[in-house]
Amino acid sequence: MNSLSVRFLSAPTVPSTSQSWTGTRLLAVPSTAPSVSVDVDSARVEPRVEERDGYWILKEKFREGINPQEKVKIEREPMKLFMENGIEELAKLSMEEIDKTKATKDDIDVRLKWLGLFHRRKHHYGRFMMRLKLPNGVTTSEQTRYLASVIRKYGKDGCADVTTRQNWQIRGVVLPDVPEILKGLTEVGLTSLQSGMDNVRNPVGNPLAGIDPQEIVDTSPYTNLLSQFITANSRGNPAFTNLPRKWNVCVVGSHDLYEHPHINDLAYMPAEKDGRFGFNLLVGGFFSPKRCAEAIPLDAWVSADDVLPSCKAVLEAYRDLGTRGNRQKTRMMWLIDELGIEGFRAEVVKRMPGQVLERASAEDMIQKQWERRDYLGVHPQKQEGFSYVGLHIPVGRVQADDMDELARLADVYGSGELRLTVEQNIIIPNVENSKLEALLNEPLLKEKFSLEPSILMKGLVACTGNQFCGQAIIETKARALKVTEEVERQVSVTRPVRMHWTGCPNTCGQVQVADIGFMGCMARDENGKPSEGVDVYLGGRIGSDSHLGNLYKKSVPCKNLVPVVVDLLVKNFGAVPRVREEMED
């Protein structure tokens, strides 16, 4: 892992340098910025991990005050469950046998997350959620059918979700089935490896990559390479499985910023420099219960060929130097704060090939004044005679029959491909225009997955909630739909409003980027009795002028939420009460 050289088989699509751009551009640190002296204690930048027998472990001298999860990693290397077939023996044990010892109990509750398996001990004892790796959100009809076949056998416990990282999560999995499921994933070109705990999450890209007439660059080659690199082509890559905490990466491909770069630990922003195409780097964006931070410029530009080396360098700096105490202070931005941006940059430079990292391009290629496009419905592709069709998947939940039907539609009308989005929706690309009418008349599109949902439903996002997740404080998906339906009965909304629900402060539902966000909490009703409630957030923005929302109101009981939402929509988003609307008619 000491050197890395990667080249693309074909050049990514980039705009001509002579192309005319309208609007202003986002400014980065000028490439002529002078070098800045960095004063960081040399002892602080001593690597805290070392390689032993192929795995990276925390050095003994840095183990004082570490968190419980770090202790679990030291006691038994999680990746051995996959790379040394430990899962085969674990899967033969009953849950009763597993719970008899701390080692095997930690295996199913913690270490299996390195294989993408999350035990639902609190609400569904003995059942697991399995999270896939799906770079750029691209999945095939064959893969979709296979996942449907897995969840179907679990009856009411089996279902799937489209996640806020363009990914599939399947539910209801039982441990004895895991070895066979892993083999099946490999056969259809999928992996669940390194998708949980202290690993790199699914690389996000433009859901319209390669088909968008207005894209800046096709992100799929980059996200695919990143995912292959991180997992060593699904064989397991222990160089990056012992990070201090989880880590998110995205590659931006259009002015719409569908990828939400400001909330990623590393974001690649397309930028030209001296006539060369490449990327400016943003670093440090994250959410946590104690702190949320937007990504900041690293003052670095990399060529297309240096996407992987730069990712490797950033990851190694974080792996080597990140703190491993309080889990609420172990995300990469905390390290950046400690070292300073120039100090962190210097550590990245040390780990780059030739220890060279160019200063940022003065401008990236994102148009500042750009109205984010809606991908739901029918839209022409850059390929003449073809369109893509965006389907609304209510709060991202699908059943096995839905998945089979989506796969059939992709085969019959498209190219056997589906695209998942961070808003939990699905796009069918490469539909011949001559087939559009027949596709739009399919029962699934008319009865369940609409092309034209209501304005509030269109922007609705919800995490798993306590139906399945043990960390969630409240139920989210069904409640999000119910509250939205009731609000729509009371007010008429004429412009999009994005409402996000998350069951707990871990904010998987990303409430801070929503126009209105709801974070699960316990509240007290009018009688002083404990009840499920939400903290309400307001004012999150996405796109080129993105910023995080702020807490608006704390501890609102869910049963009292509808009038609060109605009031917000009327006062802040131009909604009109339907009673008044009817009187005026």
C-alpha positions as CSV (number, residue, x, y, z in Angstrom):
1,M,0.0,0.0,0.0
2,N,3.0,2.3,-0.2
3,S,2.5,3.4,-3.8
4,L,-0.5,3.7,-6.1
5,S,-0.8,4.3,-9.8
6,V,-4.2,4.3,-11.5
7,R,-5.3,5.4,-14.9
8,F,-8.7,5.4,-16.5
9,L,-9.4,3.1,-19.4
10,S,-11.3,5.9,-21.1
11,A,-11.2,9.6,-20.5
12,P,-14.1,11.0,-18.5
13,T,-16.5,13.3,-20.2
14,V,-15.6,16.9,-19.5
15,P,-16.8,20.1,-21.1
16,S,-14.7,21.9,-23.7
17,T,-12.6,24.8,-22.3
18,S,-14.2,27.0,-24.9
19,Q,-17.7,26.3,-23.7
20,S,-19.6,29.3,-22.5
21,W,-20.8,29.3,-18.9
22,T,-23.5,31.6,-17.5
23,G,-23.7,32.8,-14.0
24,T,-21.0,33.2,-11.4
25,R,-18.7,30.4,-10.2
26,L,-17.8,29.2,-6.8
27,L,-14.5,30.6,-5.7
28,A,-11.7,28.4,-4.2
29,V,-8.4,29.4,-2.7
30,P,-6.2,30.8,-5.6
31,S,-3.5,28.5,-7.0
32,T,-1.0,31.3,-6.3
33,A,-1.6,31.1,-2.6
34,P,1.7,31.2,-0.7
35,S,2.8,28.2,1.2
36,V,1.9,28.5,4.9
37,S,4.3,27.4,7.7
38,V,2.8,24.7,9.8
39,D,3.6,24.5,13.5
40,V,2.4,21.1,14.8
41,D,4.0,19.2,17.6
42,S,6.0,16.4,16.0
43,A,4.8,14.0,18.7
44,R,1.2,14.7,17.6
45,V,1.8,13.5,14.0
46,E,3.3,10.2,15.0
47,P,1.1,7.5,13.5
48,R,-1.1,5.9,16.1
49,V,-1.6,2.7,14.2
50,E,0.8,0.1,12.8
51,E,0.6,-2.8,10.4
52,R,0.8,-6.3,11.9
53,D,0.2,-9.5,10.0
54,G,-1.7,-7.7,7.3
55,Y,-4.0,-5.7,9.5
56,W,-3.7,-2.2,11.0
57,I,-4.0,-2.0,14.8
58,L,-3.7,0.7,17.4
59,K,-0.3,0.9,19.0
60,E,-0.1,0.0,22.7
61,K,1.2,3.5,23.7
62,F,-2.0,5.1,22.3
63,R,-4.6,2.8,24.0
64,E,-5.2,4.8,27.1
65,G,-8.7,6.3,27.2
66,I,-9.9,4.6,24.0
67,N,-13.6,4.0,23.5
68,P,-15.3,0.6,23.8
69,Q,-15.5,0.1,20.1
70,E,-11.7,0.5,19.8
71,K,-11.3,-2.2,22.5
72,V,-13.5,-4.5,20.5
73,K,-11.3,-4.1,17.4
74,I,-8.2,-4.8,19.5
75,E,-9.6,-7.9,21.1
76,R,-10.4,-9.5,17.7
77,E,-9.8,-8.1,14.2
78,P,-13.3,-7.7,12.6
79,M,-12.1,-8.3,9.0
80,K,-11.0,-11.9,9.9
81,L,-14.7,-12.7,9.9
82,F,-14.6,-12.2,6.2
83,M,-10.9,-12.6,5.1
84,E,-10.3,-15.7,7.2
85,N,-13.8,-17.1,6.9
86,G,-14.7,-16.6,10.5
87,I,-18.3,-16.0,9.4
88,E,-18.6,-19.7,8.4
89,E,-18.1,-20.9,12.0
90,L,-20.1,-18.1,13.6
91,A,-23.1,-18.8,11.4
92,K,-23.3,-22.3,12.7
93,L,-23.9,-21.2,16.3
94,S,-27.3,-20.6,17.7
95,M,-28.1,-17.1,19.2
96,E,-28.2,-18.7,22.6
97,E,-24.6,-20.0,22.1
98,I,-23.5,-16.7,20.7
99,D,-24.8,-14.7,23.7
100,K,-22.9,-16.9,26.2
101,T,-19.5,-15.3,25.6
102,K,-18.5,-11.6,25.1
103,A,-16.4,-12.5,22.1
104,T,-19.1,-13.9,20.0
105,K,-21.7,-11.4,21.3
106,D,-19.4,-8.6,20.1
107,D,-19.0,-10.5,16.8
108,I,-22.7,-10.2,16.0
109,D,-23.3,-6.8,17.6
110,V,-20.2,-5.0,16.4
111,R,-17.7,-6.9,14.2
112,L,-20.3,-8.1,11.7
113,K,-20.8,-4.5,10.7
114,W,-17.5,-4.7,8.8
115,L,-19.4,-7.2,6.6
116,G,-22.3,-4.8,6.3
117,L,-24.5,-6.7,8.8
118,F,-26.3,-4.9,11.6
119,H,-27.9,-7.0,14.4
120,R,-31.3,-5.6,15.4
121,R,-31.0,-6.9,19.0
122,K,-33.4,-4.3,20.5
123,H,-36.4,-4.7,18.2
124,H,-35.7,-7.8,16.1
125,Y,-33.5,-10.1,18.0
126,G,-31.7,-12.5,15.7
127,R,-32.5,-10.5,12.6
128,F,-30.0,-8.4,10.7
129,M,-30.0,-5.5,8.3
130,M,-27.5,-5.9,5.5
131,R,-26.1,-2.8,3.8
132,L,-24.7,-3.1,0.3
133,K,-22.0,-1.2,-1.6
134,L,-23.5,0.4,-4.6
135,P,-21.2,3.1,-6.0
136,N,-23.0,5.9,-7.8
137,G,-26.3,4.2,-6.9
138,V,-26.2,2.0,-10.0
139,T,-27.7,-1.4,-9.7
140,T,-28.8,-4.0,-12.3
141,S,-32.0,-5.9,-12.8
142,E,-30.2,-9.1,-11.9
143,Q,-28.9,-7.7,-8.7
144,T,-32.3,-6.3,-7.8
145,R,-33.9,-9.7,-8.4
146,Y,-31.3,-11.4,-6.2
147,L,-31.9,-9.0,-3.3
148,A,-35.7,-9.5,-3.7
149,S,-35.2,-13.3,-3.5
150,V,-33.3,-12.8,-0.2
151,I,-35.9,-10.7,1.5
152,R,-38.9,-12.6,0.2
153,K,-38.1,-15.7,2.4
154,Y,-38.3,-13.6,5.5
155,G,-42.0,-12.7,5.1
156,K,-43.1,-9.6,7.1
157,D,-39.6,-9.1,8.4
158,G,-38.1,-8.9,4.9
159,C,-38.0,-5.6,3.0
160,A,-35.6,-3.2,1.5
161,D,-34.8,0.5,1.7
162,V,-33.2,3.0,-0.6
163,T,-30.8,5.0,1.6
164,T,-29.6,8.6,1.7
165,R,-26.3,7.4,0.2
166,Q,-27.8,5.9,-3.0
167,N,-27.6,2.5,-1.5
168,W,-29.7,-0.7,-0.9
169,Q,-30.3,-2.0,2.6
170,I,-32.1,-5.3,3.0
171,R,-33.8,-6.4,6.2
172,G,-34.8,-9.6,8.0
173,V,-31.6,-11.5,7.4
174,V,-30.8,-14.4,9.8
175,L,-27.2,-15.4,10.6
176,P,-27.3,-19.0,9.3
177,D,-28.1,-17.6,5.8
178,V,-25.3,-15.1,5.7
179,P,-22.5,-17.3,4.1
180,E,-24.8,-18.3,1.3
181,I,-26.0,-14.7,0.9
182,L,-22.4,-13.4,0.6
183,K,-21.7,-16.0,-2.1
184,G,-24.9,-14.9,-3.9
185,L,-23.8,-11.3,-3.8
186,T,-20.5,-12.1,-5.3
187,E,-22.2,-14.0,-8.2
188,V,-24.2,-10.9,-9.2
189,G,-21.3,-8.5,-8.7
190,L,-22.4,-7.0,-5.4
191,T,-20.7,-6.8,-2.0
192,S,-21.7,-5.7,1.5
193,L,-18.1,-5.5,2.7
194,Q,-16.8,-2.5,4.7
195,S,-20.2,-0.7,4.6
196,G,-20.6,-0.2,8.4
197,M,-18.8,1.0,11.5
198,D,-15.3,2.5,11.0
199,N,-15.2,2.2,7.3
200,V,-15.7,4.2,4.1
201,R,-19.4,4.4,3.2
202,N,-20.9,4.1,-0.3
203,P,-19.2,6.5,-2.7
204,V,-21.9,8.9,-4.0
205,G,-22.1,10.4,-7.5
206,N,-24.5,12.0,-9.9
207,P,-27.5,9.7,-10.3
208,L,-27.7,10.9,-13.9
209,A,-24.0,10.1,-14.7
210,G,-23.4,9.5,-18.3
211,I,-26.9,10.3,-19.5
212,D,-27.3,13.9,-18.4
213,P,-27.1,16.4,-21.3
214,Q,-25.8,19.1,-18.9
215,E,-23.5,17.1,-16.7
216,I,-19.9,18.4,-16.1
217,V,-18.4,15.0,-15.8
218,D,-19.5,11.3,-15.7
219,T,-18.9,10.4,-12.0
220,S,-19.4,6.7,-12.4
221,P,-15.8,5.8,-13.4
222,Y,-14.6,7.6,-10.3
223,T,-17.1,6.2,-7.8
224,N,-16.6,2.7,-9.1
225,L,-12.8,2.9,-8.8
226,L,-13.1,4.4,-5.3
227,S,-15.3,1.5,-4.2
228,Q,-13.1,-1.1,-5.8
229,F,-10.0,0.4,-4.2
230,I,-11.6,0.7,-0.7
231,T,-12.7,-2.9,-0.7
232,A,-9.8,-4.3,-2.9
233,N,-12.3,-5.5,-5.5
234,S,-14.6,-6.9,-2.8
235,R,-11.8,-9.1,-1.3
236,G,-11.3,-6.8,1.7
237,N,-8.8,-4.1,2.2
238,P,-7.6,-3.9,5.8
239,A,-5.6,-0.8,5.0
240,F,-8.8,1.2,5.5
241,T,-10.9,-0.9,7.9
242,N,-9.5,0.5,11.1
243,L,-10.5,4.2,10.8
244,P,-11.3,6.2,13.9
245,R,-14.9,6.5,12.7
246,K,-17.1,6.2,9.6
247,W,-16.0,8.3,6.6
248,N,-18.0,9.5,3.5
249,V,-16.8,10.4,0.0
250,C,-18.6,11.8,-3.1
251,V,-17.7,12.9,-6.6
252,V,-19.7,15.8,-7.9
253,G,-20.8,15.6,-11.6
254,S,-23.3,18.4,-12.2
255,H,-24.2,21.9,-11.1
256,D,-27.2,20.4,-9.2
257,L,-24.9,19.0,-6.5
258,Y,-27.2,16.0,-6.2
259,E,-24.3,14.4,-4.2
260,H,-24.5,16.9,-1.2
261,P,-20.7,17.5,-1.1
262,H,-20.9,19.8,1.9
263,I,-21.8,16.8,4.2
264,N,-19.1,14.5,3.1
265,D,-15.7,13.9,4.7
266,L,-14.1,14.2,1.2
267,A,-15.8,15.7,-1.8
268,Y,-14.3,16.0,-5.3
269,M,-15.5,19.3,-7.0
270,P,-14.9,19.4,-10.7
271,A,-12.4,22.2,-11.6
272,E,-10.0,23.0,-14.4
273,K,-6.5,24.2,-13.8
274,D,-4.1,25.4,-16.5
275,G,-6.3,23.7,-19.1
276,R,-6.4,20.4,-17.3
277,F,-9.5,18.8,-15.9
278,G,-9.5,17.7,-12.3
279,F,-11.0,18.4,-8.9
280,N,-10.8,20.8,-6.0
281,L,-11.1,19.0,-2.7
282,L,-13.5,19.7,0.2
283,V,-12.9,17.9,3.5
284,G,-14.5,17.4,6.9
285,G,-18.3,17.5,6.4
286,F,-20.2,15.4,8.8
287,F,-23.2,15.0,11.1
288,S,-23.2,13.6,14.6
289,P,-25.4,14.0,17.7
290,K,-23.1,16.5,19.3
291,R,-21.9,18.5,16.2
292,C,-22.6,19.0,12.5
293,A,-20.0,20.7,10.2
294,E,-19.9,21.6,6.6
295,A,-17.0,20.5,4.5
296,I,-14.3,23.1,3.9
297,P,-11.7,23.7,1.1
298,L,-8.4,21.8,1.5
299,D,-6.8,24.2,-0.9
300,A,-5.9,21.3,-3.1
301,W,-6.5,20.4,-6.7
302,V,-5.9,16.9,-8.2
303,S,-6.0,15.7,-11.7
304,A,-8.4,12.9,-12.8
305,D,-5.6,10.4,-12.5
306,D,-5.0,11.4,-8.9
307,V,-8.5,10.8,-7.5
308,L,-7.4,7.5,-5.9
309,P,-4.0,8.6,-4.7
310,S,-5.6,11.7,-3.0
311,C,-8.3,9.6,-1.5
312,K,-5.7,7.2,-0.2
313,A,-3.6,10.0,1.3
314,V,-6.6,11.7,3.1
315,L,-7.7,8.3,4.5
316,E,-4.2,7.4,5.7
317,A,-3.8,10.8,7.4
318,Y,-7.1,10.2,9.2
319,R,-6.4,6.6,10.0
320,D,-2.9,7.4,11.3
321,L,-3.7,10.5,13.3
322,G,-7.3,10.6,14.2
323,T,-8.3,10.4,17.9
324,R,-9.9,7.3,19.3
325,G,-11.4,8.4,22.6
326,N,-14.9,10.0,22.8
327,R,-16.8,8.6,19.8
328,Q,-18.5,12.0,19.4
329,K,-15.2,13.6,18.7
330,T,-13.5,11.1,16.3
331,R,-14.8,12.2,12.9
332,M,-12.2,13.6,10.6
333,M,-13.2,17.3,11.1
334,W,-12.1,17.0,14.7
335,L,-8.6,16.1,13.5
336,I,-8.7,19.0,11.0
337,D,-9.6,21.3,13.9
338,E,-6.8,20.1,16.0
339,L,-4.1,20.3,13.3
340,G,-5.5,23.3,11.5
341,I,-6.3,23.0,7.8
342,E,-2.7,23.7,6.7
343,G,-1.5,21.2,9.3
344,F,-3.9,18.5,8.0
345,R,-3.0,19.4,4.4
346,A,0.6,18.9,5.2
347,E,-0.1,15.4,6.5
348,V,-2.0,14.6,3.3
349,V,0.9,15.9,1.2
350,K,3.3,13.5,3.1
351,R,1.2,10.6,1.9
352,M,0.8,11.7,-1.7
353,P,3.0,10.1,-4.5
354,G,6.1,12.2,-4.6
355,Q,4.7,14.2,-1.7
356,V,3.2,16.7,-4.1
357,L,-0.3,18.2,-3.9
358,E,-1.1,21.2,-6.0
359,R,-2.9,24.2,-4.6
360,A,-6.6,24.6,-5.5
361,S,-7.8,25.9,-8.8
362,A,-9.0,29.5,-8.5
363,E,-12.5,28.4,-9.6
364,D,-14.4,25.2,-9.7
365,M,-16.8,24.5,-12.5
366,I,-20.0,24.6,-10.5
367,Q,-22.4,27.5,-11.5
368,K,-23.4,29.4,-8.5
369,Q,-26.7,30.6,-9.9
370,W,-28.2,27.3,-10.9
371,E,-31.7,26.1,-10.2
372,R,-31.5,22.5,-9.1
373,R,-33.4,20.3,-11.5
374,D,-36.1,17.8,-10.6
375,Y,-35.2,14.3,-11.9
376,L,-38.6,12.8,-11.2
377,G,-40.7,12.3,-14.3
378,V,-39.6,11.9,-17.9
379,H,-36.4,13.7,-19.2
380,P,-34.4,13.5,-22.4
381,Q,-30.9,12.0,-22.2
382,K,-27.8,13.1,-24.0
383,Q,-28.3,10.0,-26.1
384,E,-30.6,10.9,-28.9
385,G,-33.9,9.0,-28.8
386,F,-33.7,8.0,-25.2
387,S,-35.1,9.3,-21.9
388,Y,-34.7,8.6,-18.2
389,V,-37.7,8.2,-16.0
390,G,-37.6,9.2,-12.3
391,L,-39.9,7.3,-9.9
392,H,-41.0,8.5,-6.5
393,I,-40.4,5.8,-3.9
394,P,-42.4,6.9,-0.8
395,V,-39.8,7.2,2.0
396,G,-37.6,4.7,0.2
397,R,-39.3,1.5,1.3
398,V,-39.8,-1.3,-1.2
399,Q,-41.0,-4.9,-0.9
400,A,-39.7,-8.0,-2.7
401,D,-42.5,-7.9,-5.3
402,D,-41.7,-4.2,-5.9
403,M,-38.1,-5.0,-6.6
404,D,-39.0,-7.8,-9.0
405,E,-41.3,-5.4,-10.8
406,L,-38.7,-2.7,-11.0
407,A,-36.2,-5.1,-12.4
408,R,-38.8,-6.2,-15.0
409,L,-39.4,-2.6,-16.1
410,A,-35.7,-1.9,-16.3
411,D,-35.3,-4.9,-18.6
412,V,-38.4,-4.4,-20.8
413,Y,-38.2,-0.6,-21.2
414,G,-34.6,0.3,-20.4
415,S,-31.1,-1.3,-20.4
416,G,-31.6,-3.5,-17.3
417,E,-30.3,-0.8,-15.0
418,L,-31.7,1.2,-12.1
419,R,-30.3,4.3,-10.5
420,L,-30.8,5.0,-6.8
421,T,-30.7,8.6,-5.4
422,V,-29.9,10.2,-2.1
423,E,-33.5,11.3,-1.8
424,Q,-34.5,7.6,-1.7
425,N,-36.0,7.5,-5.2
426,I,-35.2,5.4,-8.3
427,I,-34.5,6.3,-11.9
428,I,-34.9,4.0,-14.9
429,P,-32.4,5.2,-17.5
430,N,-32.0,4.4,-21.2
431,V,-35.7,4.2,-22.1
432,E,-36.3,4.4,-25.9
433,N,-38.8,7.2,-26.5
434,S,-41.0,4.9,-28.5
435,K,-41.5,2.8,-25.3
436,L,-42.3,5.7,-23.0
437,E,-46.1,5.6,-23.3
438,A,-46.2,1.9,-22.5
439,L,-43.9,2.4,-19.5
440,L,-46.0,5.2,-18.1
441,N,-49.1,3.0,-18.3
442,E,-47.5,0.3,-16.2
443,P,-49.6,-0.4,-13.0
444,L,-46.5,0.1,-10.7
445,L,-46.1,3.6,-11.9
446,K,-49.8,4.4,-11.7
447,E,-50.6,2.8,-8.4
448,K,-47.4,3.0,-6.3
449,F,-44.3,4.7,-7.6
450,S,-45.6,7.9,-9.1
451,L,-43.8,10.1,-11.6
452,E,-45.7,13.1,-10.3
453,P,-46.1,13.0,-6.5
454,S,-47.6,15.9,-4.6
455,I,-45.1,18.7,-3.8
456,L,-44.6,17.7,-0.2
457,M,-44.4,14.0,-0.8
458,K,-41.8,14.7,-3.5
459,G,-39.3,16.0,-1.0
460,L,-40.0,13.6,1.8
461,V,-37.1,11.6,3.2
462,A,-37.1,9.3,6.3
463,C,-34.6,7.1,8.0
464,T,-35.5,3.6,9.2
465,G,-37.0,4.6,12.5
466,N,-37.6,2.4,15.5
467,Q,-39.6,-0.1,13.4
468,F,-36.2,-1.8,12.8
469,C,-33.4,0.4,14.2
470,G,-32.5,0.1,17.9
471,Q,-31.0,3.5,18.1
472,A,-34.1,5.3,16.8
473,I,-36.3,7.0,19.4
474,I,-39.4,7.3,17.3
475,E,-41.1,5.6,14.4
476,T,-40.4,7.6,11.2
477,K,-41.4,6.2,7.8
478,A,-45.1,5.6,8.4
479,R,-45.4,8.7,10.6
480,A,-43.7,10.9,7.9
481,L,-46.3,9.8,5.4
482,K,-49.2,10.3,7.8
483,V,-48.2,13.7,8.9
484,T,-47.5,14.9,5.4
485,E,-50.9,13.6,4.2
486,E,-52.6,15.5,7.0
487,V,-50.7,18.7,6.3
488,E,-51.6,18.5,2.6
489,R,-55.3,18.3,3.6
490,Q,-54.9,21.6,5.5
491,V,-52.7,23.7,3.3
492,S,-51.9,24.1,-0.4
493,V,-48.2,24.4,-1.2
494,T,-47.1,25.9,-4.6
495,R,-43.3,25.3,-4.4
496,P,-41.2,22.4,-3.3
497,V,-40.5,22.0,0.4
498,R,-38.1,19.2,1.4
499,M,-39.0,17.6,4.7
500,H,-36.7,15.0,6.3
501,W,-37.3,12.7,9.3
502,T,-34.7,11.0,11.4
503,G,-35.3,8.8,14.4
504,C,-32.5,9.9,16.6
505,P,-29.6,12.5,16.8
506,N,-27.4,10.3,14.6
507,T,-29.4,12.0,11.8
508,C,-29.3,9.3,9.1
509,G,-32.3,11.2,7.7
510,Q,-30.0,14.3,7.3
511,V,-32.5,16.7,8.8
512,Q,-30.0,19.5,8.8
513,V,-30.0,19.7,5.0
514,A,-33.8,19.9,4.8
515,D,-36.1,22.9,4.5
516,I,-37.9,21.4,7.5
517,G,-36.3,18.6,9.5
518,F,-37.7,16.4,12.3
519,M,-35.3,14.7,14.7
520,G,-36.7,12.1,17.0
521,C,-36.7,12.7,20.7
522,M,-38.8,12.1,23.8
523,A,-41.2,14.9,24.7
524,R,-44.0,15.5,27.2
525,D,-47.5,16.1,26.1
526,E,-50.0,18.6,27.5
527,N,-50.6,16.3,30.5
528,G,-46.9,16.0,31.2
529,K,-46.7,12.4,30.1
530,P,-43.7,11.1,28.1
531,S,-44.5,10.7,24.4
532,E,-42.6,10.4,21.1
533,G,-41.6,13.8,19.8
534,V,-39.3,15.7,17.5
535,D,-36.9,18.6,17.5
536,V,-37.8,20.7,14.5
537,Y,-35.0,22.1,12.2
538,L,-35.5,24.9,9.7
539,G,-33.6,26.4,6.8
540,G,-31.3,23.8,5.4
541,R,-30.3,24.3,1.8
542,I,-28.8,22.1,-0.9
543,G,-27.2,23.0,-4.2
544,S,-24.5,25.6,-4.8
545,D,-25.7,27.9,-2.0
546,S,-25.9,25.0,0.5
547,H,-25.9,25.4,4.2
548,L,-27.1,23.6,7.3
549,G,-30.4,24.3,9.0
550,N,-30.9,25.5,12.6
551,L,-32.9,24.2,15.5
552,Y,-36.3,25.9,15.4
553,K,-38.3,24.2,18.1
554,K,-37.5,21.5,20.7
555,S,-39.5,18.6,21.9
556,V,-42.7,18.8,20.0
557,P,-44.9,15.8,20.7
558,C,-45.6,14.0,17.4
559,K,-49.3,14.1,18.0
560,N,-49.2,17.9,18.1
561,L,-46.9,18.3,15.1
562,V,-49.3,18.9,12.2
563,P,-50.3,22.5,13.3
564,V,-46.6,23.3,13.8
565,V,-45.8,22.2,10.3
566,V,-48.8,24.0,8.8
567,D,-47.8,27.2,10.5
568,L,-44.2,26.9,9.2
569,L,-45.4,26.3,5.7
570,V,-47.7,29.3,5.8
571,K,-45.2,31.7,7.3
572,N,-42.0,30.6,5.6
573,F,-43.0,28.8,2.3
574,G,-46.0,30.6,1.0
575,A,-48.6,27.9,1.7
576,V,-52.2,28.8,1.7
577,P,-54.7,27.3,4.2
578,R,-57.3,25.2,2.3
579,V,-60.2,26.6,4.2
580,R,-59.4,30.1,3.1
581,E,-58.7,28.9,-0.4
582,E,-62.1,27.3,-0.6
583,M,-63.8,30.5,0.8
584,E,-62.1,32.7,-1.8
585,D,-63.3,30.3,-4.6
